[in-house]
Amino acid sequence: MTVDLDRVDLQSRFEAIASGELDIVCEATTITQDRLELVDFSAPFFISGAKFLMKQGSVEGFNINGTLEGIPIAYIQNTTTFDIIPKIYPLAQWVPVQDREEGIAKLDGGQVKAVVSDGILLVGELLKQGKNPAEYALGPYQPITTELYACILPQGDGDWKRFVDEVISSTENHDLLQEWFNIDQTNVVRVDPL
């Protein structure tokens, strides 16, 4: 099998599969009913959910059981988090950002009090940027949403879907997930119950 890599963004990833330009997109993509009308998905390979990332000193007064009225919170447009979280907290001051990198920059710059996105992706962005995780808090402990990640596949290709599903459920893939996500707990963002 030959692998040719290509870049996609939040919007083009679905069109690239539906048009036949690409055979598979494997990244943090949540399975939704609306998306299943355009593409197919592999078996899920990861589960995550929406959480709030804050600076360690900003946790006090951030009550997710309240309305979050007037609190500036960064969110990424055109994501499942965007579809759900602003509806739960309509009184928050929602600040759209292009990506988690921009959201964390606004958080560090004091323009927002929190960034909302899938918890694992927020932690990954902190580590990618070389930030000290001890300076941040992530919460709530239980994610607000449940996001099942899967590879995006073309509709109607059962043989390809079976092959991808077999790879995802393989022992080798399980071992790889354990290697990558069994992280040193001393270098993890503190999770606050909020």
Buried (B, 14 or more C-beta within 10 A) or exposed (E): EEEEEEEBEBEBBBEBBBEEEBBBBBEBBBBEEEBEEEBBBBBBBBEBBBBBBBBBEBBEEBEBEEEBEEBBBBBBEEBBBBEBBBEEBEEBEBBEBEBBEBBBBBBBEEEBBBBBBBBBBBBEBBBEEEBEBEEBBBBBEEBBBEBBBBBBBBEEEEEBBEBBBEBBEEEEEEEEEEEEEEEEEEEEBEBBEB
